[in-house]
Amino acid sequence: MARSLKRITKEYERFQRDPIDGLTVHPNEDHSIWIVDIVGAEGSIYEGEPYQLQITFGPNYPMDSPEV
């Protein structure tokens, strides 16, 4: 699992350097689970609406997709 966690950590660090408007990511301690807060985009029917996703990265990430 160490290899996948290294990749996930790099992706989180990249997100911190270049965040996406309307998204906030809260990883657990080892970054294997992310809680993602999303605010609906301005001008869309979802504008201002809050959503929350849990993304779980398995030991074979990125070869296997994460679970949302």
C-alpha positions as CSV (number, residue, x, y, z in Angstrom):
1,M,0.0,0.0,0.0
2,A,3.0,2.3,0.5
3,R,3.3,3.0,-3.2
4,S,-0.3,4.0,-3.6
5,L,-0.2,6.3,-0.5
6,K,2.9,8.0,-2.0
7,R,1.0,8.7,-5.1
8,I,-2.1,9.9,-3.2
9,T,0.1,12.2,-1.0
10,K,1.6,13.7,-4.2
11,E,-1.8,14.3,-5.6
12,Y,-3.0,16.0,-2.4
13,E,0.1,18.2,-2.4
14,R,-0.6,19.2,-6.0
15,F,-4.2,20.1,-5.1
16,Q,-2.9,22.3,-2.2
17,R,-0.6,24.2,-4.6
18,D,-3.3,24.6,-7.2
19,P,-6.7,24.4,-5.6
20,I,-9.9,24.2,-7.5
21,D,-12.6,26.8,-6.7
22,G,-15.5,25.4,-4.8
23,L,-13.6,22.3,-3.6
24,T,-12.1,21.7,-0.2
25,V,-10.2,18.4,0.6
26,H,-9.8,17.0,4.1
27,P,-7.7,13.8,4.0
28,N,-7.4,11.4,6.9
29,E,-4.0,11.0,8.6
30,D,-2.5,8.6,5.9
31,H,-4.4,10.2,3.0
32,S,-6.2,7.0,2.1
33,I,-9.6,8.6,2.7
34,W,-10.5,12.1,1.6
35,I,-13.6,14.1,2.6
36,V,-14.3,16.5,-0.2
37,D,-16.6,19.5,0.3
38,I,-18.1,20.9,-2.9
39,V,-20.1,24.1,-3.4
40,G,-22.3,24.3,-6.5
41,A,-20.8,26.5,-9.2
42,E,-22.0,30.1,-9.7
43,G,-24.6,30.3,-12.5
44,S,-25.6,26.6,-12.3
45,I,-28.8,25.2,-10.9
46,Y,-26.6,24.0,-8.0
47,E,-25.2,27.4,-7.2
48,G,-24.2,27.7,-3.6
49,E,-25.5,24.2,-2.7
50,P,-23.1,22.3,-0.4
51,Y,-22.2,18.7,-1.2
52,Q,-19.9,16.3,0.5
53,L,-18.2,13.2,-0.9
54,Q,-16.0,10.5,0.7
55,I,-13.3,9.1,-1.5
56,T,-11.5,5.9,-0.4
57,F,-8.3,5.0,-2.2
58,G,-7.5,1.2,-2.1
59,P,-4.1,-0.4,-2.0
60,N,-4.0,-0.8,-5.8
61,Y,-4.6,2.9,-6.6
62,P,-4.1,4.2,-9.3
63,M,-4.5,0.8,-11.1
64,D,-7.9,0.5,-9.4
65,S,-10.3,3.4,-9.2
66,P,-11.1,5.0,-5.8
67,E,-14.5,4.4,-4.3
68,V,-16.8,7.4,-4.0
